[in-house]
Amino acid sequence: MDPGPDGSRATSRSNTASVAAAVLDLPETAGRTIEFRDGTLPIAAALEPQP
């Protein structure tokens, strides 16, 4: 996870809850550590498998 443009790694409680809810529907995320921060990329897009 890279810091944001302001050097921050801040994540709102709302986004934390949204990511937690989203990964419950994605079995491929089980056992993974997913680092994230507030930003403009939609959560669903950020959680898509990477090639």
Secondary structure, DSSP 4 states (H G I P E B T S, - for coil): ----TTS-----HHHHHHHHHHHTT-GGGTT------S-SS-HHHHTSPP-
